Amino acid sequence: MRGTDGTHGGNRRALADSPVPRYSAGMKKKRILAPPGPAWKAAEEYGFDMSLIEINLEKTPEERILAHDRVRQMADALRDAMRKRDGKVSP
């Protein structure tokens, strides 16, 4: 369900007003990750690209939520375009 601001659930305002600490690009702190454990090493050996996990762990929770929102909007737009192309009605 879309909120009034075009996002799912309309939580952008709630996120902006939340007490979550804010970081500007200049204030961003680099997280120090613990050394990889056996599960991490097993995932790497299996072929998972753990650099993607590391990149996301460096983001603040708000940055991860906003990135997810952008991807979801893009997926919705692609789905709508495919339905329009195929002559199907959107739900």
PDB file with one MODEL, atoms N, CA, C and O in Angstrom:
MODEL        1
ATOM      1  N   MET A   1       0.839  -1.177   0.000  1.00  0.00           N
ATOM      2  CA  MET A   1       0.000   0.000   0.000  1.00  0.00           C
ATOM      3  C   MET A   1       0.886   1.244   0.000  1.00  0.00           C
ATOM      4  O   MET A   1       1.837   1.335   0.777  1.00  0.00           O
ATOM      5  N   ARG A   2       0.575   2.186  -0.862  1.00  0.00           N
ATOM      6  CA  ARG A   2       1.376   3.401  -0.951  1.00  0.00           C
ATOM      7  C   ARG A   2       0.849   4.469  -0.002  1.00  0.00           C
ATOM      8  O   ARG A   2      -0.357   4.625   0.192  1.00  0.00           O
ATOM      9  N   GLY A   3       1.799   5.199   0.582  1.00  0.00           N
ATOM     10  CA  GLY A   3       1.437   6.325   1.428  1.00  0.00           C
ATOM     11  C   GLY A   3       1.218   7.553   0.573  1.00  0.00           C
ATOM     12  O   GLY A   3       1.367   7.492  -0.648  1.00  0.00           O
ATOM     13  N   THR A   4       0.874   8.646   1.181  1.00  0.00           N
ATOM     14  CA  THR A   4       0.587   9.869   0.438  1.00  0.00           C
ATOM     15  C   THR A   4       1.837  10.455  -0.197  1.00  0.00           C
ATOM     16  O   THR A   4       1.738  11.241  -1.140  1.00  0.00           O
ATOM     17  N   ASP A   5       3.017  10.083   0.304  1.00  0.00           N
ATOM     18  CA  ASP A   5       4.252  10.619  -0.266  1.00  0.00           C
ATOM     19  C   ASP A   5       4.846   9.710  -1.335  1.00  0.00           C
ATOM     20  O   ASP A   5       5.968   9.944  -1.785  1.00  0.00           O
ATOM     21  N   GLY A   6       4.103   8.661  -1.757  1.00  0.00           N
ATOM     22  CA  GLY A   6       4.576   7.768  -2.802  1.00  0.00           C
ATOM     23  C   GLY A   6       5.391   6.601  -2.297  1.00  0.00           C
ATOM     24  O   GLY A   6       5.788   5.742  -3.083  1.00  0.00           O
ATOM     25  N   THR A   7       5.649   6.549  -1.006  1.00  0.00           N
ATOM     26  CA  THR A   7       6.405   5.430  -0.449  1.00  0.00           C
ATOM     27  C   THR A   7       5.439   4.391   0.070  1.00  0.00           C
ATOM     28  O   THR A   7       4.255   4.673   0.254  1.00  0.00           O
ATOM     29  N   HIS A   8       5.927   3.218   0.301  1.00  0.00           N
ATOM     30  CA  HIS A   8       5.086   2.161   0.860  1.00  0.00           C
ATOM     31  C   HIS A   8       4.891   2.439   2.343  1.00  0.00           C
ATOM     32  O   HIS A   8       5.854   2.526   3.104  1.00  0.00           O
ATOM     33  N   GLY A   9       3.659   2.574   2.733  1.00  0.00           N
ATOM     34  CA  GLY A   9       3.358   2.804   4.135  1.00  0.00           C
ATOM     35  C   GLY A   9       3.444   4.259   4.563  1.00  0.00           C
ATOM     36  O   GLY A   9       3.010   4.605   5.662  1.00  0.00           O
ATOM     37  N   GLY A  10       3.997   5.117   3.715  1.00  0.00           N
ATOM     38  CA  GLY A  10       4.066   6.544   4.035  1.00  0.00           C
ATOM     39  C   GLY A  10       4.879   6.862   5.273  1.00  0.00           C
ATOM     40  O   GLY A  10       4.497   7.740   6.046  1.00  0.00           O
ATOM     41  N   ASN A  11       6.003   6.165   5.485  1.00  0.00           N
ATOM     42  CA  ASN A  11       6.777   6.345   6.707  1.00  0.00           C
ATOM     43  C   ASN A  11       7.933   7.323   6.583  1.00  0.00           C
ATOM     44  O   ASN A  11       8.720   7.458   7.521  1.00  0.00           O
ATOM     45  N   ARG A  12       8.057   7.999   5.465  1.00  0.00           N
ATOM     46  CA  ARG A  12       9.192   8.914   5.308  1.00  0.00           C
ATOM     47  C   ARG A  12       9.153  10.016   6.367  1.00  0.00           C
ATOM     48  O   ARG A  12      10.198  10.359   6.919  1.00  0.00           O
ATOM     49  N   ARG A  13       7.992  10.574   6.664  1.00  0.00           N
ATOM     50  CA  ARG A  13       7.872  11.618   7.668  1.00  0.00           C
ATOM     51  C   ARG A  13       8.204  11.063   9.048  1.00  0.00           C
ATOM     52  O   ARG A  13       8.915  11.704   9.822  1.00  0.00           O
ATOM     53  N   ALA A  14       7.692   9.876   9.355  1.00  0.00           N
ATOM     54  CA  ALA A  14       7.974   9.264  10.652  1.00  0.00           C
ATOM     55  C   ALA A  14       9.462   9.023  10.807  1.00  0.00           C
ATOM     56  O   ALA A  14      10.009   9.200  11.896  1.00  0.00           O
ATOM     57  N   LEU A  15      10.134   8.617   9.717  1.00  0.00           N
ATOM     58  CA  LEU A  15      11.568   8.381   9.775  1.00  0.00           C
ATOM     59  C   LEU A  15      12.313   9.686  10.025  1.00  0.00           C
ATOM     60  O   LEU A  15      13.266   9.719  10.804  1.00  0.00           O
ATOM     61  N   ALA A  16      11.881  10.763   9.365  1.00  0.00           N
ATOM     62  CA  ALA A  16      12.545  12.057   9.530  1.00  0.00           C
ATOM     63  C   ALA A  16      12.390  12.586  10.950  1.00  0.00           C
ATOM     64  O   ALA A  16      13.267  13.294  11.445  1.00  0.00           O
ATOM     65  N   ASP A  17      11.291  12.251  11.606  1.00  0.00           N
ATOM     66  CA  ASP A  17      11.049  12.742  12.956  1.00  0.00           C
ATOM     67  C   ASP A  17      11.553  11.793  14.046  1.00  0.00           C
ATOM     68  O   ASP A  17      11.423  12.083  15.235  1.00  0.00           O
ATOM     69  N   SER A  18      12.122  10.670  13.641  1.00  0.00           N
ATOM     70  CA  SER A  18      12.543   9.672  14.629  1.00  0.00           C
ATOM     71  C   SER A  18      13.777  10.147  15.393  1.00  0.00           C
ATOM     72  O   SER A  18      14.515  11.006  14.910  1.00  0.00           O
ATOM     73  N   PRO A  19      14.003   9.587  16.590  1.00  0.00           N
ATOM     74  CA  PRO A  19      15.146   9.991  17.385  1.00  0.00           C
ATOM     75  C   PRO A  19      16.453   9.316  16.953  1.00  0.00           C
ATOM     76  O   PRO A  19      17.437   9.364  17.690  1.00  0.00           O
ATOM     77  N   VAL A  20      16.478   8.695  15.780  1.00  0.00           N
ATOM     78  CA  VAL A  20      17.679   8.026  15.293  1.00  0.00           C
ATOM     79  C   VAL A  20      18.750   9.073  15.039  1.00  0.00           C
ATOM     80  O   VAL A  20      18.467  10.113  14.443  1.00  0.00           O
ATOM     81  N   PRO A  21      19.978   8.817  15.482  1.00  0.00           N
ATOM     82  CA  PRO A  21      21.045   9.794  15.247  1.00  0.00           C
ATOM     83  C   PRO A  21      21.246  10.031  13.755  1.00  0.00           C
ATOM     84  O   PRO A  21      21.159   9.093  12.964  1.00  0.00           O
ATOM     85  N   ARG A  22      21.506  11.246  13.372  1.00  0.00           N
ATOM     86  CA  ARG A  22      21.720  11.599  11.975  1.00  0.00           C
ATOM     87  C   ARG A  22      23.221  11.755  11.727  1.00  0.00           C
ATOM     88  O   ARG A  22      23.968  12.210  12.594  1.00  0.00           O
ATOM     89  N   TYR A  23      23.641  11.366  10.528  1.00  0.00           N
ATOM     90  CA  TYR A  23      25.032  11.503  10.133  1.00  0.00           C
ATOM     91  C   TYR A  23      25.068  12.196   8.786  1.00  0.00           C
ATOM     92  O   TYR A  23      24.416  11.748   7.842  1.00  0.00           O
ATOM     93  N   SER A  24      25.819  13.279   8.681  1.00  0.00           N
ATOM     94  CA  SER A  24      26.030  13.876   7.373  1.00  0.00           C
ATOM     95  C   SER A  24      27.241  13.168   6.771  1.00  0.00           C
ATOM     96  O   SER A  24      27.927  12.416   7.462  1.00  0.00           O
ATOM     97  N   ALA A  25      27.503  13.403   5.503  1.00  0.00           N
ATOM     98  CA  ALA A  25      28.613  12.720   4.841  1.00  0.00           C
ATOM     99  C   ALA A  25      29.927  12.967   5.580  1.00  0.00           C
ATOM    100  O   ALA A  25      30.762  12.067   5.678  1.00  0.00           O
ATOM    101  N   GLY A  26      30.114  14.174   6.097  1.00  0.00           N
ATOM    102  CA  GLY A  26      31.348  14.490   6.805  1.00  0.00           C
ATOM    103  C   GLY A  26      31.417  13.904   8.204  1.00  0.00           C
ATOM    104  O   GLY A  26      32.503  13.762   8.765  1.00  0.00           O
ATOM    105  N   MET A  27      30.259  13.560   8.775  1.00  0.00           N
ATOM    106  CA  MET A  27      30.230  13.054  10.150  1.00  0.00           C
ATOM    107  C   MET A  27      30.171  11.531  10.217  1.00  0.00           C
ATOM    108  O   MET A  27      30.260  10.957  11.302  1.00  0.00           O
ATOM    109  N   LYS A  28      30.023  10.879   9.079  1.00  0.00           N
ATOM    110  CA  LYS A  28      29.819   9.443   9.076  1.00  0.00           C
ATOM    111  C   LYS A  28      30.989   8.725   9.734  1.00  0.00           C
ATOM    112  O   LYS A  28      32.153   8.971   9.419  1.00  0.00           O
ATOM    113  N   LYS A  29      30.652   7.846  10.642  1.00  0.00           N
ATOM    114  CA  LYS A  29      31.672   7.083  11.348  1.00  0.00           C
ATOM    115  C   LYS A  29      31.832   5.733  10.689  1.00  0.00           C
ATOM    116  O   LYS A  29      30.841   5.077  10.367  1.00  0.00           O
ATOM    117  N   LYS A  30      33.058   5.312  10.486  1.00  0.00           N
ATOM    118  CA  LYS A  30      33.300   3.985   9.921  1.00  0.00           C
ATOM    119  C   LYS A  30      33.190   2.968  11.044  1.00  0.00           C
ATOM    120  O   LYS A  30      33.848   3.085  12.078  1.00  0.00           O
ATOM    121  N   ARG A  31      32.347   1.967  10.822  1.00  0.00           N
ATOM    122  CA  ARG A  31      32.194   0.922  11.823  1.00  0.00           C
ATOM    123  C   ARG A  31      33.378  -0.019  11.761  1.00  0.00           C
ATOM    124  O   ARG A  31      33.866  -0.352  10.680  1.00  0.00           O
ATOM    125  N   ILE A  32      33.825  -0.435  12.894  1.00  0.00           N
ATOM    126  CA  ILE A  32      34.886  -1.427  12.954  1.00  0.00           C
ATOM    127  C   ILE A  32      34.211  -2.775  13.132  1.00  0.00           C
ATOM    128  O   ILE A  32      33.570  -3.038  14.149  1.00  0.00           O
ATOM    129  N   LEU A  33      34.365  -3.620  12.127  1.00  0.00           N
ATOM    130  CA  LEU A  33      33.718  -4.916  12.159  1.00  0.00           C
ATOM    131  C   LEU A  33      34.592  -5.923  12.889  1.00  0.00           C
ATOM    132  O   LEU A  33      35.820  -5.841  12.849  1.00  0.00           O
ATOM    133  N   ALA A  34      33.960  -6.855  13.543  1.00  0.00           N
ATOM    134  CA  ALA A  34      34.684  -7.923  14.232  1.00  0.00           C
ATOM    135  C   ALA A  34      35.350  -8.812  13.191  1.00  0.00           C
ATOM    136  O   ALA A  34      34.914  -8.854  12.040  1.00  0.00           O
ATOM    137  N   PRO A  35      36.400  -9.522  13.585  1.00  0.00           N
ATOM    138  CA  PRO A  35      37.027 -10.450  12.642  1.00  0.00           C
ATOM    139  C   PRO A  35      36.015 -11.497  12.183  1.00  0.00           C
ATOM    140  O   PRO A  35      35.129 -11.881  12.946  1.00  0.00           O
ATOM    141  N   PRO A  36      36.145 -11.956  10.941  1.00  0.00           N
ATOM    142  CA  PRO A  36      35.175 -12.923  10.429  1.00  0.00           C
ATOM    143  C   PRO A  36      35.187 -14.222  11.223  1.00  0.00           C
ATOM    144  O   PRO A  36      36.245 -14.769  11.533  1.00  0.00           O
ATOM    145  N   GLY A  37      33.996 -14.700  11.545  1.00  0.00           N
ATOM    146  CA  GLY A  37      33.852 -15.958  12.267  1.00  0.00           C
ATOM    147  C   GLY A  37      33.670 -17.110  11.303  1.00  0.00           C
ATOM    148  O   GLY A  37      33.764 -16.918  10.091  1.00  0.00           O
ATOM    149  N   PRO A  38      33.412 -18.307  11.814  1.00  0.00           N
ATOM    150  CA  PRO A  38      33.286 -19.482  10.954  1.00  0.00           C
ATOM    151  C   PRO A  38      32.114 -19.397   9.971  1.00  0.00           C
ATOM    152  O   PRO A  38      32.231 -19.871   8.841  1.00  0.00           O
ATOM    153  N   ALA A  39      30.990 -18.803  10.379  1.00  0.00           N
ATOM    154  CA  ALA A  39      29.838 -18.692   9.466  1.00  0.00           C
ATOM    155  C   ALA A  39      30.172 -17.745   8.314  1.00  0.00           C
ATOM    156  O   ALA A  39      29.817 -18.007   7.165  1.00  0.00           O
ATOM    157  N   TRP A  40      30.851 -16.651   8.627  1.00  0.00           N
ATOM    158  CA  TRP A  40      31.248 -15.679   7.598  1.00  0.00           C
ATOM    159  C   TRP A  40      32.190 -16.347   6.600  1.00  0.00           C
ATOM    160  O   TRP A  40      32.016 -16.224   5.388  1.00  0.00           O
ATOM    161  N   LYS A  41      33.183 -17.051   7.122  1.00  0.00           N
ATOM    162  CA  LYS A  41      34.155 -17.731   6.258  1.00  0.00           C
ATOM    163  C   LYS A  41      33.480 -18.806   5.407  1.00  0.00           C
ATOM    164  O   LYS A  41      33.825 -18.975   4.237  1.00  0.00           O
ATOM    165  N   ALA A  42      32.529 -19.527   5.979  1.00  0.00           N
ATOM    166  CA  ALA A  42      31.807 -20.565   5.234  1.00  0.00           C
ATOM    167  C   ALA A  42      30.998 -19.938   4.099  1.00  0.00           C
ATOM    168  O   ALA A  42      30.949 -20.480   2.995  1.00  0.00           O
ATOM    169  N   ALA A  43      30.371 -18.809   4.370  1.00  0.00           N
ATOM    170  CA  ALA A  43      29.591 -18.120   3.335  1.00  0.00           C
ATOM    171  C   ALA A  43      30.503 -17.663   2.202  1.00  0.00           C
ATOM    172  O   ALA A  43      30.154 -17.779   1.028  1.00  0.00           O
ATOM    173  N   GLU A  44      31.677 -17.141   2.565  1.00  0.00           N
ATOM    174  CA  GLU A  44      32.654 -16.720   1.557  1.00  0.00           C
ATOM    175  C   GLU A  44      33.094 -17.905   0.703  1.00  0.00           C
ATOM    176  O   GLU A  44      33.139 -17.815  -0.524  1.00  0.00           O
ATOM    177  N   GLU A  45      33.415 -19.003   1.356  1.00  0.00           N
ATOM    178  CA  GLU A  45      33.867 -20.194   0.641  1.00  0.00           C
ATOM    179  C   GLU A  45      32.766 -20.750  -0.271  1.00  0.00           C
ATOM    180  O   GLU A  45      33.053 -21.308  -1.330  1.00  0.00           O
ATOM    181  N   TYR A  46      31.527 -20.595   0.143  1.00  0.00           N
ATOM    182  CA  TYR A  46      30.393 -21.072  -0.648  1.00  0.00           C
ATOM    183  C   TYR A  46      30.178 -20.203  -1.891  1.00  0.00           C
ATOM    184  O   TYR A  46      29.550 -20.636  -2.858  1.00  0.00           O
ATOM    185  N   GLY A  47      30.707 -18.969  -1.856  1.00  0.00           N
ATOM    186  CA  GLY A  47      30.610 -18.088  -3.016  1.00  0.00           C
ATOM    187  C   GLY A  47      29.846 -16.804  -2.802  1.00  0.00           C
ATOM    188  O   GLY A  47      29.663 -16.035  -3.746  1.00  0.00           O
ATOM    189  N   PHE A  48      29.391 -16.548  -1.582  1.00  0.00           N
ATOM    190  CA  PHE A  48      28.690 -15.295  -1.313  1.00  0.00           C
ATOM    191  C   PHE A  48      29.673 -14.127  -1.370  1.00  0.00           C
ATOM    192  O   PHE A  48      30.809 -14.232  -0.907  1.00  0.00           O
ATOM    193  N   ASP A  49      29.215 -13.011  -1.947  1.00  0.00           N
ATOM    194  CA  ASP A  49      30.027 -11.801  -2.015  1.00  0.00           C
ATOM    195  C   ASP A  49      29.842 -11.039  -0.709  1.00  0.00           C
ATOM    196  O   ASP A  49      28.902 -10.257  -0.568  1.00  0.00           O
ATOM    197  N   MET A  50      30.722 -11.264   0.225  1.00  0.00           N
ATOM    198  CA  MET A  50      30.585 -10.664   1.553  1.00  0.00           C
ATOM    199  C   MET A  50      30.896  -9.174   1.548  1.00  0.00           C
ATOM    200  O   MET A  50      30.589  -8.477   2.516  1.00  0.00           O
ATOM    201  N   SER A  51      31.504  -8.673   0.470  1.00  0.00           N
ATOM    202  CA  SER A  51      31.771  -7.232   0.407  1.00  0.00           C
ATOM    203  C   SER A  51      30.455  -6.452   0.386  1.00  0.00           C
ATOM    204  O   SER A  51      30.392  -5.323   0.872  1.00  0.00           O
ATOM    205  N   LEU A  52      29.399  -7.058  -0.181  1.00  0.00           N
ATOM    206  CA  LEU A  52      28.093  -6.380  -0.185  1.00  0.00           C
ATOM    207  C   LEU A  52      27.554  -6.239   1.236  1.00  0.00           C
ATOM    208  O   LEU A  52      26.944  -5.223   1.571  1.00  0.00           O
ATOM    209  N   ILE A  53      27.774  -7.249   2.068  1.00  0.00           N
ATOM    210  CA  ILE A  53      27.363  -7.177   3.474  1.00  0.00           C
ATOM    211  C   ILE A  53      28.175  -6.095   4.181  1.00  0.00           C
ATOM    212  O   ILE A  53      27.624  -5.291   4.933  1.00  0.00           O
ATOM    213  N   GLU A  54      29.480  -6.078   3.938  1.00  0.00           N
ATOM    214  CA  GLU A  54      30.336  -5.077   4.587  1.00  0.00           C
ATOM    215  C   GLU A  54      29.913  -3.661   4.204  1.00  0.00           C
ATOM    216  O   GLU A  54      29.852  -2.774   5.055  1.00  0.00           O
ATOM    217  N   ILE A  55      29.622  -3.454   2.921  1.00  0.00           N
ATOM    218  CA  ILE A  55      29.202  -2.123   2.455  1.00  0.00           C
ATOM    219  C   ILE A  55      27.922  -1.693   3.168  1.00  0.00           C
ATOM    220  O   ILE A  55      27.810  -0.547   3.604  1.00  0.00           O
ATOM    221  N   ASN A  56      26.965  -2.599   3.289  1.00  0.00           N
ATOM    222  CA  ASN A  56      25.705  -2.246   3.941  1.00  0.00           C
ATOM    223  C   ASN A  56      25.860  -2.058   5.436  1.00  0.00           C
ATOM    224  O   ASN A  56      25.137  -1.259   6.031  1.00  0.00           O
ATOM    225  N   LEU A  57      26.787  -2.775   6.063  1.00  0.00           N
ATOM    226  CA  LEU A  57      27.006  -2.587   7.491  1.00  0.00           C
ATOM    227  C   LEU A  57      27.659  -1.242   7.795  1.00  0.00           C
ATOM    228  O   LEU A  57      27.579  -0.751   8.921  1.00  0.00           O
ATOM    229  N   GLU A  58      28.303  -0.648   6.798  1.00  0.00           N
ATOM    230  CA  GLU A  58      28.908   0.672   6.984  1.00  0.00           C
ATOM    231  C   GLU A  58      27.865   1.784   6.931  1.00  0.00           C
ATOM    232  O   GLU A  58      28.138   2.906   7.356  1.00  0.00           O
ATOM    233  N   LYS A  59      26.672   1.484   6.412  1.00  0.00           N
ATOM    234  CA  LYS A  59      25.607   2.490   6.325  1.00  0.00           C
ATOM    235  C   LYS A  59      24.868   2.593   7.651  1.00  0.00           C
ATOM    236  O   LYS A  59      24.819   1.646   8.436  1.00  0.00           O
ATOM    237  N   THR A  60      24.299   3.763   7.878  1.00  0.00           N
ATOM    238  CA  THR A  60      23.446   3.933   9.049  1.00  0.00           C
ATOM    239  C   THR A  60      22.123   3.217   8.778  1.00  0.00           C
ATOM    240  O   THR A  60      21.793   2.960   7.621  1.00  0.00           O
ATOM    241  N   PRO A  61      21.363   2.893   9.820  1.00  0.00           N
ATOM    242  CA  PRO A  61      20.057   2.271   9.585  1.00  0.00           C
ATOM    243  C   PRO A  61      19.167   3.113   8.668  1.00  0.00           C
ATOM    244  O   PRO A  61      18.461   2.569   7.819  1.00  0.00           O
ATOM    245  N   GLU A  62      19.198   4.422   8.834  1.00  0.00           N
ATOM    246  CA  GLU A  62      18.379   5.284   7.984  1.00  0.00           C
ATOM    247  C   GLU A  62      18.811   5.180   6.525  1.00  0.00           C
ATOM    248  O   GLU A  62      17.965   5.139   5.632  1.00  0.00           O
ATOM    249  N   GLU A  63      20.117   5.137   6.275  1.00  0.00           N
ATOM    250  CA  GLU A  63      20.594   5.009   4.900  1.00  0.00           C
ATOM    251  C   GLU A  63      20.138   3.685   4.280  1.00  0.00           C
ATOM    252  O   GLU A  63      19.787   3.641   3.101  1.00  0.00           O
ATOM    253  N   ARG A  64      20.142   2.620   5.063  1.00  0.00           N
ATOM    254  CA  ARG A  64      19.698   1.318   4.550  1.00  0.00           C
ATOM    255  C   ARG A  64      18.204   1.339   4.245  1.00  0.00           C
ATOM    256  O   ARG A  64      17.770   0.778   3.239  1.00  0.00           O
ATOM    257  N   ILE A  65      17.420   1.978   5.098  1.00  0.00           N
ATOM    258  CA  ILE A  65      15.972   2.076   4.870  1.00  0.00           C
ATOM    259  C   ILE A  65      15.681   2.886   3.614  1.00  0.00           C
ATOM    260  O   ILE A  65      14.841   2.494   2.804  1.00  0.00           O
ATOM    261  N   LEU A  66      16.364   4.006   3.446  1.00  0.00           N
ATOM    262  CA  LEU A  66      16.133   4.846   2.269  1.00  0.00           C
ATOM    263  C   LEU A  66      16.562   4.134   0.990  1.00  0.00           C
ATOM    264  O   LEU A  66      15.893   4.262  -0.036  1.00  0.00           O
ATOM    265  N   ALA A  67      17.665   3.388   1.030  1.00  0.00           N
ATOM    266  CA  ALA A  67      18.110   2.629  -0.141  1.00  0.00           C
ATOM    267  C   ALA A  67      17.074   1.560  -0.491  1.00  0.00           C
ATOM    268  O   ALA A  67      16.761   1.349  -1.662  1.00  0.00           O
ATOM    269  N   HIS A  68      16.552   0.895   0.524  1.00  0.00           N
ATOM    270  CA  HIS A  68      15.514  -0.119   0.297  1.00  0.00           C
ATOM    271  C   HIS A  68      14.284   0.521  -0.345  1.00  0.00           C
ATOM    272  O   HIS A  68      13.693  -0.048  -1.262  1.00  0.00           O
ATOM    273  N   ASP A  69      13.899   1.698   0.134  1.00  0.00           N
ATOM    274  CA  ASP A  69      12.733   2.397  -0.399  1.00  0.00           C
ATOM    275  C   ASP A  69      12.938   2.734  -1.881  1.00  0.00           C
ATOM    276  O   ASP A  69      12.014   2.590  -2.681  1.00  0.00           O
ATOM    277  N   ARG A  70      14.155   3.185  -2.251  1.00  0.00           N
ATOM    278  CA  ARG A  70      14.429   3.509  -3.657  1.00  0.00           C
ATOM    279  C   ARG A  70      14.333   2.267  -4.540  1.00  0.00           C
ATOM    280  O   ARG A  70      13.769   2.325  -5.632  1.00  0.00           O
ATOM    281  N   VAL A  71      14.872   1.162  -4.078  1.00  0.00           N
ATOM    282  CA  VAL A  71      14.817  -0.073  -4.863  1.00  0.00           C
ATOM    283  C   VAL A  71      13.382  -0.559  -4.998  1.00  0.00           C
ATOM    284  O   VAL A  71      12.970  -1.021  -6.062  1.00  0.00           O
ATOM    285  N   ARG A  72      12.632  -0.454  -3.921  1.00  0.00           N
ATOM    286  CA  ARG A  72      11.222  -0.890  -3.965  1.00  0.00           C
ATOM    287  C   ARG A  72      10.418  -0.046  -4.943  1.00  0.00           C
ATOM    288  O   ARG A  72       9.587  -0.574  -5.682  1.00  0.00           O
ATOM    289  N   GLN A  73      10.660   1.267  -4.952  1.00  0.00           N
ATOM    290  CA  GLN A  73       9.963   2.142  -5.896  1.00  0.00           C
ATOM    291  C   GLN A  73      10.315   1.778  -7.336  1.00  0.00           C
ATOM    292  O   GLN A  73       9.448   1.778  -8.210  1.00  0.00           O
ATOM    293  N   MET A  74      11.604   1.463  -7.583  1.00  0.00           N
ATOM    294  CA  MET A  74      12.023   1.078  -8.916  1.00  0.00           C
ATOM    295  C   MET A  74      11.350  -0.241  -9.326  1.00  0.00           C
ATOM    296  O   MET A  74      10.893  -0.372 -10.462  1.00  0.00           O
ATOM    297  N   ALA A  75      11.287  -1.201  -8.425  1.00  0.00           N
ATOM    298  CA  ALA A  75      10.639  -2.479  -8.719  1.00  0.00           C
ATOM    299  C   ALA A  75       9.157  -2.271  -9.025  1.00  0.00           C
ATOM    300  O   ALA A  75       8.619  -2.891  -9.942  1.00  0.00           O
ATOM    301  N   ASP A  76       8.507  -1.411  -8.270  1.00  0.00           N
ATOM    302  CA  ASP A  76       7.093  -1.108  -8.517  1.00  0.00           C
ATOM    303  C   ASP A  76       6.899  -0.478  -9.891  1.00  0.00           C
ATOM    304  O   ASP A  76       5.965  -0.827 -10.613  1.00  0.00           O
ATOM    305  N   ALA A  77       7.786   0.453 -10.252  1.00  0.00           N
ATOM    306  CA  ALA A  77       7.689   1.118 -11.547  1.00  0.00           C
ATOM    307  C   ALA A  77       7.896   0.115 -12.682  1.00  0.00           C
ATOM    308  O   ALA A  77       7.192   0.162 -13.691  1.00  0.00           O
ATOM    309  N   LEU A  78       8.866  -0.796 -12.518  1.00  0.00           N
ATOM    310  CA  LEU A  78       9.097  -1.818 -13.539  1.00  0.00           C
ATOM    311  C   LEU A  78       7.899  -2.758 -13.669  1.00  0.00           C
ATOM    312  O   LEU A  78       7.497  -3.111 -14.777  1.00  0.00           O
ATOM    313  N   ARG A  79       7.335  -3.158 -12.534  1.00  0.00           N
ATOM    314  CA  ARG A  79       6.174  -4.039 -12.544  1.00  0.00           C
ATOM    315  C   ARG A  79       4.986  -3.361 -13.233  1.00  0.00           C
ATOM    316  O   ARG A  79       4.288  -3.979 -14.036  1.00  0.00           O
ATOM    317  N   ASP A  80       4.764  -2.080 -12.908  1.00  0.00           N
ATOM    318  CA  ASP A  80       3.669  -1.331 -13.536  1.00  0.00           C
ATOM    319  C   ASP A  80       3.881  -1.207 -15.045  1.00  0.00           C
ATOM    320  O   ASP A  80       2.933  -1.327 -15.821  1.00  0.00           O
ATOM    321  N   ALA A  81       5.138  -0.965 -15.460  1.00  0.00           N
ATOM    322  CA  ALA A  81       5.438  -0.843 -16.888  1.00  0.00           C
ATOM    323  C   ALA A  81       5.199  -2.161 -17.613  1.00  0.00           C
ATOM    324  O   ALA A  81       4.687  -2.166 -18.733  1.00  0.00           O
ATOM    325  N   MET A  82       5.561  -3.277 -16.990  1.00  0.00           N
ATOM    326  CA  MET A  82       5.327  -4.585 -17.604  1.00  0.00           C
ATOM    327  C   MET A  82       3.835  -4.866 -17.732  1.00  0.00           C
ATOM    328  O   MET A  82       3.386  -5.394 -18.749  1.00  0.00           O
ATOM    329  N   ARG A  83       3.072  -4.516 -16.709  1.00  0.00           N
ATOM    330  CA  ARG A  83       1.621  -4.723 -16.765  1.00  0.00           C
ATOM    331  C   ARG A  83       0.988  -3.871 -17.854  1.00  0.00           C
ATOM    332  O   ARG A  83       0.095  -4.314 -18.576  1.00  0.00           O
ATOM    333  N   LYS A  84       1.474  -2.633 -17.955  1.00  0.00           N
ATOM    334  CA  LYS A  84       0.955  -1.738 -18.993  1.00  0.00           C
ATOM    335  C   LYS A  84       1.300  -2.285 -20.370  1.00  0.00           C
ATOM    336  O   LYS A  84       0.460  -2.285 -21.269  1.00  0.00           O
ATOM    337  N   ARG A  85       2.539  -2.753 -20.538  1.00  0.00           N
ATOM    338  CA  ARG A  85       2.971  -3.321 -21.804  1.00  0.00           C
ATOM    339  C   ARG A  85       2.130  -4.539 -22.195  1.00  0.00           C
ATOM    340  O   ARG A  85       1.774  -4.727 -23.358  1.00  0.00           O
ATOM    341  N   ASP A  86       1.824  -5.358 -21.184  1.00  0.00           N
ATOM    342  CA  ASP A  86       1.081  -6.586 -21.434  1.00  0.00           C
ATOM    343  C   ASP A  86      -0.432  -6.377 -21.438  1.00  0.00           C
ATOM    344  O   ASP A  86      -1.185  -7.330 -21.636  1.00  0.00           O
ATOM    345  N   GLY A  87      -0.884  -5.138 -21.220  1.00  0.00           N
ATOM    346  CA  GLY A  87      -2.301  -4.833 -21.244  1.00  0.00           C
ATOM    347  C   GLY A  87      -3.054  -5.323 -20.015  1.00  0.00           C
ATOM    348  O   GLY A  87      -4.274  -5.484 -20.057  1.00  0.00           O
ATOM    349  N   LYS A  88      -2.336  -5.560 -18.923  1.00  0.00           N
ATOM    350  CA  LYS A  88      -2.977  -6.007 -17.695  1.00  0.00           C
ATOM    351  C   LYS A  88      -3.301  -4.814 -16.814  1.00  0.00           C
ATOM    352  O   LYS A  88      -2.610  -3.797 -16.853  1.00  0.00           O
ATOM    353  N   VAL A  89      -4.334  -4.940 -16.034  1.00  0.00           N
ATOM    354  CA  VAL A  89      -4.748  -3.873 -15.120  1.00  0.00           C
ATOM    355  C   VAL A  89      -3.974  -4.013 -13.819  1.00  0.00           C
ATOM    356  O   VAL A  89      -3.828  -5.117 -13.294  1.00  0.00           O
ATOM    357  N   SER A  90      -3.476  -2.890 -13.295  1.00  0.00           N
ATOM    358  CA  SER A  90      -2.779  -2.919 -12.010  1.00  0.00           C
ATOM    359  C   SER A  90      -3.768  -3.199 -10.892  1.00  0.00           C
ATOM    360  O   SER A  90      -4.910  -2.744 -10.949  1.00  0.00           O
ATOM    361  N   PRO A  91      -3.340  -3.951  -9.865  1.00  0.00           N
ATOM    362  CA  PRO A  91      -4.242  -4.232  -8.742  1.00  0.00           C
ATOM    363  C   PRO A  91      -4.510  -3.011  -7.902  1.00  0.00           C
ATOM    364  O   PRO A  91      -5.250  -3.088  -6.921  1.00  0.00           O
TER     365      PRO A  91
ENDMDL
END
